[in-house]
Every structure is written in structure tokens, then in C-alpha cells.
């Protein structure tokens, strides 16, 4: 079985591109992996379910072609995100597809299930589970996850409220395995800071929405570029789980972002695609508090190159 240490040594930067609902597809994942960072997408983005097989084949073939053309800088592995919530009625079909293709990394969200972990481990795959607090982290590891994604305050999409400092410190008291840290990370300086805090990887989402390869409308990409931390609202209205969203998109949907009602978590629905006429992330656009560091729409390769320059500059600055 390949380890996360082996994977990290293959990367240009210790970065995982977070799976972005609707936004992440083969084009973005291929660009991320070819640039030297782990790319990922939610299995639910491939619709209908049969398209998941086609997407994975497309990614594997493109990365094999890249590796043949550039043997001196092979691509990073890719990951598929599985929503483990009970309302996801295609979960096991998606897991079966990933097992058949031996997807290197599976990212699990909204529930920890031993049978899913065991299926991925059956072929030597690795499982990262995203969590918002120390309690959920322990449950995921107890059930067999290989590593954790700590979704701290300020992260885009479904995010927690814990400071990244507090969350990493608490988890590192008992867990020595791989950790990815999420929460307002958009620069190379922040990637290095995540490592300094005790994480192995930085988990970056919002910045990739503004890349050329992202499957996001122009309005969404432009809003990411134009927004800052004050433009983010934290609410559970749209999915039943608290998350961070762009205030201008909430206002455009006819709602007051400063006076949103509270949702009933029992109405979470990842099977039919949501429980409101205005849906996240089609109409209500997600974004994390790190959007203030995103100043332009660029190709993925250019953004990763910028991260690398900033990361190296930050290391030199600290060393001096």
C-alpha cells in the first residue's frame, strides 16, 4: 500500500485541491494533478451515476499521458469525495466504481462508515475523512480512516467553527497520522503555516473556483475575485449543515444574508439534490474567508506556480 508519506514526496507542494460541488470535474482535477498537487472531485458531480466511470477513466488516461510526456515531473494522484450521509442513495454504486478503478485516495464526508473504509482498503486505497471537531476526528479514526481533513473556521462549504490552531493542537495530542488542514488557505505562506502548525497538507478550495478549468459560471468566478472575508456568511439554511457562502449570491437569490432563518438539519438531502428552490451550490455560491487573497482568474498551472513561489519565499524568509 502506498503511504501518504510516499505521496507527499511526489508532490510539488503539500496541497490537496478540495472537492468542489458542481465546480470540480475532470478538467480541473487533471490540471491540478499535472501541476503537482492532489486534485479531487465529488462523486456526486458525475451525473448520471454512470458518468463516474467515464470521469475516472478520463482522468487516469490524461495523467498517464502526462507522465509519459514528462517523466521528470510525474503527476500527483487524484481523489474522489464520497458523501456518506444516509440520504446519498448512490453511495455504494459510487464506491463500487472507485474500487473497480482503484482510486488512490477517497475523501469521506458527513459520516464515518467502516464498510466504506474497508472497501477502499481492499485494493490498497487510502481514506481521508473530513471533520470539524476533535470528537468527530476520533470517531473517524476509530472506524478505520487513514487520515483526517480538519475543516476549521473560515473554510468554504461545510465548515466548522474551531480555530485551526485549536483543532490541530487537540488532534495532534493523540493522532500521529496524516492531517490536511482546511480554512482560509489561499497562499503559499498559508501552506507553510499549515505545516508549521502540525498539518501534513494544506487543503485549498475557494482559490481553485477562480481558475480557468473550474466548472463555475463567470459570475461565480468574478465574485470570488471581488470578495473578501467580510463577504462570507455562515449558515445552515441551504443544506441543513452549517457552511460558508458568498453574501452577494445570497442577496441575488432574494434573501437577506444578514437575517437568514435557521434550517432543520433533518431535511438534509444529498440524494435528490437539496431541499430548497434556491440550491447550494448552483444558486447560492460557496466561498471561504480566504477569498481576499484571490485577485485574478488564472489557469490552474499559474495559480499552483504562484503558490510554489510564495511557499519558497516564505521558507527563505523564516530561515533568514
Buried (B, 14 or more C-beta within 10 A) or exposed (E): EEEBEEBBEBBBBBBBBBBBBBBBBBBBBBBBBBBBBBBBBBBBBBEEBEBBBEBBEBBBEBBEEBBEEEEEEBBBBBBBBBBBBEBBEBBBEBBEBBBEBEBBBBBBBBBBBEEBBEBBBEBEBBBBBBBBBBEBBBBBBEBBBBBBBBBBBBBBBBBBEBEBEEBBEBBBEEBEBBBBBBBBBBBBBBBBBBBEBBBBBBBBBBBBBBBBBBBBEEEBBEBBBEBEBEBBBBBBBBBBBBBBBBBBBBEBBEBEBEEBEEBEEEEBBBBEEBBBEBBBBEBBBBBBBBBBBBEEBBEBBBBBBBBBEBBEEBBEEEEE
